[in-house]
Amino acid sequence: MAYSDFTLDTVQETFHLEVDDAVSIFADVEPMPPSELLTAVLERHVPLAIAIGTEKARSELIVSVVLAELREQLERRISFFSGIDFNVERASDLVGVCDFLVSLSPRQSSLKAPVIVLVEAKREDLIGGLGQCVAEMIAAQRFNAERGNDIPCIYGATTSGVDWLFLKLEARKLHIDLRAYQIERCDKILGILASMVSQTA
């Protein structure tokens, strides 16, 4: 078994999570205006990614450029990784490849703790991707703790590139924001991601 085999029900049962479905828990977060470059890139990339219609295209053409923008706006104080093995605890099936990881470490050449945000790209089924994302968030908790970075919150997102759902994990309490944010409000998405970094920094 690996991250991709978990559903929301199985990850909740396996790791004894308390799940809180909420709406708009990130609604009060201040937007972060995107750069002119990101605005222009998204205007070009979003229709193309939708037309291609694959997870890979959405990851490469939308999600990665949003996270690269976040890194630049935060003056490269964070690092992010795409499509890397994140094998944390084989006995608990916390193994596999993560679409995107964001770390508070500025070091880009190798992954360092603390990992704070996991982003899982999906073609369309955001709810169906929650189990995998939550399993990766639990792995990040354990990865951080093993390295002396026992930070209180891990954040996650499942996204089609166009729509984004955000999550927060505190110990064993999982908060799922059932409000989807659209890429047309990229400023809001960037603001939420930036707030995740600031709240754990």
BASE-935452 format. One record per residue (C-alpha): x, y, z; residue in one letter. Coordinates in nm, 2 decimals, padded with zeros to 4 digits. Each point is the difference from the previous one (the first is absolute). Example, Ala and Ser with C-alpha at 12.3 -4.5 7.8 and 13.67 -1.06 7.14 Angstrom:
residues 2
{rec {01.23; -00.45; 00.78}; "A"}
{rec {00.14; 00.34; -00.07}; "S"}
This chain:
residues 201
{rec {00.00; 00.00; 00.00}; "M"}
{rec {00.11; 00.36; -00.06}; "A"}
{rec {-00.14; 00.35; 00.04}; "Y"}
{rec {-00.21; -00.03; -00.32}; "S"}
{rec {-00.18; -00.31; 00.15}; "D"}
{rec {-00.15; 00.19; 00.29}; "F"}
{rec {-00.35; 00.14; -00.01}; "T"}
{rec {-00.13; 00.25; 00.25}; "L"}
{rec {-00.18; -00.27; 00.19}; "D"}
{rec {00.30; -00.24; 00.01}; "T"}
{rec {00.24; 00.28; 00.11}; "V"}
{rec {-00.24; 00.11; 00.27}; "Q"}
{rec {-00.04; -00.35; 00.13}; "E"}
{rec {00.37; -00.10; -00.03}; "T"}
{rec {00.14; 00.31; 00.18}; "F"}
{rec {-00.30; 00.07; 00.23}; "H"}
{rec {-00.07; 00.34; -00.13}; "L"}
{rec {-00.28; 00.23; 00.11}; "E"}
{rec {-00.14; 00.16; -00.31}; "V"}
{rec {-00.16; 00.35; 00.00}; "D"}
{rec {-00.17; 00.09; -00.33}; "D"}
{rec {-00.03; 00.38; -00.01}; "A"}
{rec {-00.06; 00.27; -00.25}; "V"}
{rec {00.22; 00.30; -00.06}; "S"}
{rec {00.25; -00.05; 00.28}; "I"}
{rec {00.25; 00.19; -00.22}; "F"}
{rec {-00.26; 00.27; -00.11}; "A"}
{rec {00.15; 00.27; 00.22}; "D"}
{rec {00.36; -00.04; -00.14}; "V"}
{rec {00.13; 00.31; -00.18}; "E"}
{rec {00.06; -00.05; -00.37}; "P"}
{rec {00.35; 00.03; -00.14}; "M"}
{rec {00.01; 00.18; -00.33}; "P"}
{rec {00.17; -00.21; -00.27}; "P"}
{rec {00.28; 00.14; -00.21}; "S"}
{rec {-00.06; 00.12; -00.35}; "E"}
{rec {00.20; -00.30; -00.12}; "L"}
{rec {-00.22; -00.25; 00.18}; "L"}
{rec {-00.31; 00.16; -00.12}; "T"}
{rec {00.12; -00.01; -00.36}; "A"}
{rec {00.12; -00.36; 00.03}; "V"}
{rec {-00.33; -00.12; 00.15}; "L"}
{rec {-00.20; 00.18; -00.28}; "E"}
{rec {00.20; -00.21; -00.24}; "R"}
{rec {00.03; -00.33; 00.19}; "H"}
{rec {-00.34; -00.05; 00.16}; "V"}
{rec {-00.19; -00.05; -00.33}; "P"}
{rec {00.28; -00.22; -00.14}; "L"}
{rec {00.00; -00.22; 00.32}; "A"}
{rec {-00.38; -00.04; -00.01}; "I"}
{rec {00.02; -00.09; -00.37}; "A"}
{rec {00.27; -00.26; 00.06}; "I"}
{rec {-00.20; -00.13; 00.29}; "G"}
{rec {00.26; -00.21; 00.18}; "T"}
{rec {00.12; 00.02; 00.36}; "E"}
{rec {00.36; 00.04; -00.13}; "K"}
{rec {-00.09; 00.30; -00.22}; "A"}
{rec {-00.19; 00.17; 00.29}; "R"}
{rec {00.29; -00.06; 00.23}; "S"}
{rec {00.26; 00.14; -00.23}; "E"}
{rec {-00.19; 00.28; -00.16}; "L"}
{rec {-00.20; 00.13; 00.30}; "I"}
{rec {00.09; -00.14; 00.35}; "V"}
{rec {00.38; 00.02; -00.04}; "S"}
{rec {-00.01; 00.36; -00.12}; "V"}
{rec {-00.22; 00.11; 00.29}; "V"}
{rec {00.24; -00.16; 00.25}; "L"}
{rec {00.30; 00.15; -00.17}; "A"}
{rec {-00.17; 00.34; 00.03}; "E"}
{rec {-00.06; -00.07; 00.37}; "L"}
{rec {00.37; -00.07; 00.05}; "R"}
{rec {00.10; 00.32; -00.18}; "E"}
{rec {-00.25; 00.22; 00.19}; "Q"}
{rec {00.14; -00.15; 00.33}; "L"}
{rec {00.35; 00.10; -00.11}; "E"}
{rec {00.11; -00.37; -00.05}; "R"}
{rec {-00.03; -00.07; 00.38}; "R"}
{rec {-00.18; -00.32; -00.09}; "I"}
{rec {00.07; -00.28; -00.24}; "S"}
{rec {-00.24; -00.22; -00.20}; "F"}
{rec {00.05; -00.34; -00.16}; "F"}
{rec {-00.20; -00.17; -00.27}; "S"}
{rec {-00.05; -00.37; -00.06}; "G"}
{rec {00.25; -00.12; 00.26}; "I"}
{rec {00.00; -00.32; 00.21}; "D"}
{rec {-00.11; 00.07; 00.35}; "F"}
{rec {00.05; -00.34; 00.18}; "N"}
{rec {-00.05; 00.07; 00.36}; "V"}
{rec {-00.14; -00.31; 00.18}; "E"}
{rec {-00.04; -00.32; -00.21}; "R"}
{rec {-00.17; -00.19; 00.29}; "A"}
{rec {-00.28; 00.25; -00.01}; "S"}
{rec {-00.01; 00.02; -00.38}; "D"}
{rec {00.12; 00.36; 00.01}; "L"}
{rec {00.20; -00.04; -00.32}; "V"}
{rec {-00.02; 00.11; -00.36}; "G"}
{rec {00.04; 00.30; -00.22}; "V"}
{rec {-00.15; 00.34; 00.09}; "C"}
{rec {-00.10; 00.24; -00.27}; "D"}
{rec {00.12; 00.31; 00.19}; "F"}
{rec {00.16; 00.07; 00.34}; "L"}
{rec {00.08; 00.34; 00.15}; "V"}
{rec {00.26; 00.02; 00.27}; "S"}
{rec {00.09; 00.29; 00.23}; "L"}
{rec {00.37; -00.06; -00.08}; "S"}
{rec {00.13; 00.22; -00.28}; "P"}
{rec {00.23; -00.28; -00.12}; "R"}
{rec {-00.12; -00.11; -00.34}; "Q"}
{rec {00.26; -00.27; -00.08}; "S"}
{rec {-00.14; -00.25; 00.25}; "S"}
{rec {-00.31; -00.04; 00.22}; "L"}
{rec {00.04; 00.12; 00.35}; "K"}
{rec {-00.25; 00.02; 00.29}; "A"}
{rec {-00.23; 00.15; 00.08}; "P"}
{rec {-00.24; -00.09; -00.28}; "V"}
{rec {-00.30; 00.21; 00.04}; "I"}
{rec {-00.23; -00.02; -00.31}; "V"}
{rec {-00.09; -00.29; -00.22}; "L"}
{rec {-00.17; 00.06; -00.33}; "V"}
{rec {-00.16; -00.28; -00.19}; "E"}
{rec {-00.09; 00.06; -00.36}; "A"}
{rec {-00.31; -00.17; -00.14}; "K"}
{rec {-00.17; 00.00; -00.33}; "R"}
{rec {-00.34; 00.09; 00.14}; "E"}
{rec {-00.10; -00.20; 00.31}; "D"}
{rec {00.12; 00.22; 00.28}; "L"}
{rec {-00.19; -00.19; 00.27}; "I"}
{rec {00.13; -00.33; -00.13}; "G"}
{rec {00.36; 00.13; 00.05}; "G"}
{rec {-00.05; 00.09; 00.36}; "L"}
{rec {00.11; -00.34; 00.14}; "G"}
{rec {00.33; 00.01; -00.18}; "Q"}
{rec {00.06; 00.36; 00.10}; "C"}
{rec {-00.08; -00.07; 00.37}; "V"}
{rec {00.23; -00.30; 00.01}; "A"}
{rec {00.28; 00.22; -00.13}; "E"}
{rec {-00.08; 00.26; 00.26}; "M"}
{rec {00.03; -00.27; 00.27}; "I"}
{rec {00.33; -00.11; -00.15}; "A"}
{rec {00.12; 00.36; 00.02}; "A"}
{rec {-00.09; 00.02; 00.37}; "Q"}
{rec {00.21; -00.31; 00.07}; "R"}
{rec {00.28; 00.11; -00.23}; "F"}
{rec {00.02; 00.34; 00.18}; "N"}
{rec {-00.02; -00.16; 00.35}; "A"}
{rec {00.28; -00.24; -00.07}; "E"}
{rec {00.22; 00.30; -00.09}; "R"}
{rec {-00.09; 00.21; 00.30}; "G"}
{rec {-00.25; 00.22; -00.18}; "N"}
{rec {-00.32; -00.09; 00.17}; "D"}
{rec {-00.20; 00.29; -00.14}; "I"}
{rec {-00.37; 00.03; 00.10}; "P"}
{rec {-00.17; 00.01; -00.34}; "C"}
{rec {00.05; -00.17; -00.34}; "I"}
{rec {-00.19; 00.13; -00.29}; "Y"}
{rec {-00.12; -00.16; -00.32}; "G"}
{rec {-00.18; 00.06; -00.32}; "A"}
{rec {-00.16; -00.20; -00.27}; "T"}
{rec {-00.03; 00.18; -00.33}; "T"}
{rec {-00.09; -00.04; -00.36}; "S"}
{rec {00.20; 00.31; -00.07}; "G"}
{rec {-00.32; 00.18; -00.06}; "V"}
{rec {-00.17; -00.08; 00.33}; "D"}
{rec {00.18; -00.03; 00.34}; "W"}
{rec {-00.12; -00.16; 00.33}; "L"}
{rec {00.21; 00.07; 00.31}; "F"}
{rec {00.05; -00.21; 00.32}; "L"}
{rec {00.16; 00.05; 00.34}; "K"}
{rec {00.13; -00.28; 00.23}; "L"}
{rec {00.06; 00.08; 00.37}; "E"}
{rec {00.12; -00.31; 00.18}; "A"}
{rec {-00.29; -00.25; -00.08}; "R"}
{rec {-00.26; 00.26; -00.09}; "K"}
{rec {-00.05; 00.06; -00.37}; "L"}
{rec {-00.18; 00.31; -00.12}; "H"}
{rec {-00.13; -00.02; -00.36}; "I"}
{rec {-00.11; 00.33; -00.16}; "D"}
{rec {-00.28; -00.11; -00.23}; "L"}
{rec {00.01; 00.33; -00.19}; "R"}
{rec {00.18; -00.03; -00.33}; "A"}
{rec {00.21; 00.30; -00.11}; "Y"}
{rec {00.04; 00.06; -00.37}; "Q"}
{rec {00.32; 00.09; -00.19}; "I"}
{rec {-00.18; 00.32; -00.12}; "E"}
{rec {00.06; 00.12; 00.36}; "R"}
{rec {00.37; -00.09; -00.01}; "C"}
{rec {00.06; 00.28; 00.25}; "D"}
{rec {-00.22; -00.18; 00.26}; "K"}
{rec {00.18; -00.33; -00.06}; "I"}
{rec {00.34; 00.16; 00.03}; "L"}
{rec {-00.12; 00.17; 00.32}; "G"}
{rec {-00.12; -00.32; 00.15}; "I"}
{rec {00.33; -00.18; -00.08}; "L"}
{rec {00.20; 00.29; 00.14}; "A"}
{rec {-00.21; 00.00; 00.32}; "S"}
{rec {00.08; -00.37; 00.04}; "M"}
{rec {00.37; 00.08; -00.01}; "V"}
{rec {-00.03; 00.30; 00.23}; "S"}
{rec {-00.20; -00.20; 00.26}; "Q"}
{rec {00.26; -00.27; 00.02}; "T"}
{rec {00.32; 00.21; -00.04}; "A"}
